[in-house]
Amino acid sequence: MAVAAGKTWEAQSIEERIDALDWNAAADWLSQRGYAVTAPVLRPEECASLAAMYGDPSRFRSHIVMERYRFGVGDYKYFDNPLPEIVVSLRTSVYPHLAKVANQWAETFGEKVPRFPVEHAAFLKICHKAGQTKPTPLLLHYEAGGYNCLHQDIYGEIAFPLQMVFLLGQQGRDWEGGEFLLVEQQPRAQSKGEVVGADQGQAIIFTTRYRPVRGARGFYRVNMKHGVSRVHRGTRCTLGIIFHEAK
């Protein structure tokens, strides 16, 4: 990862670290496999600070216990406004890079482009106009035995086609198991699953709903779902960044 002139990686702002990522490579991986893993973005102390927010109920608008809805075993909390500054920085600085990919995908599908505006604030206005006004960034928490069933994070008519999750701890140190799972469901074919690995502070960018895949008669939509395998030991904590809002 490139480093801004005169600054070490540790001294860079969130925006500088995001802009320094290899977004061309990420776009290629997203188009070919439906996901991409970034270089480290969050420092260990930032990961610890985010994970510690889970214990402060005043920061969240909703607490979901997965067992109640048969989503899995574990729980997650949606942040309330105002969002933590670091979450806002991540969301707004990543969005323009992914909007380019999203509009390329929309064009591939024959949809009107540019479908997604360049700035995240403008995209949020579209969500709000559609009645989707609730913030969707969240912290996810799993203890031993926890898992998340395969699903898609769709909260209304407006949905951004890409999202991301940051690992706030380290697999093998803070927990065992708990792998991120991505399953591709091609029409008239068997589903294909993949385990996606990442280290603390890295982000996994992945398809929210579907991605374009070239076939014999042009491009078609491939449905994607994601989940988390069972945690065998320890505590797994992650930050989810979803770019559209919820009703």
Secondary structure, 3 states (H helix, E strand, C coil): CCCCCCCCHHHCCHHHHHHCCCHHHHHHHHHHHCEEECCCCCCHHHHHHHHHHHHCHHHEEEEEEHHHHCCEECEEEEECCCCCHHHHHHHHHHHHHHHHHHHHHHHHCCCCCCCCCCCHHHHHHHHHHCCCCECCCEEEEECCCCEEEEECCCCCCCCCCEEEEEECCCECCCEEECCEEEEEECCCCCCEEEEECCCCCCEEEEECCEEEEEECCEEEEEEEEEEECCEEEECEEEEEECCCCEC
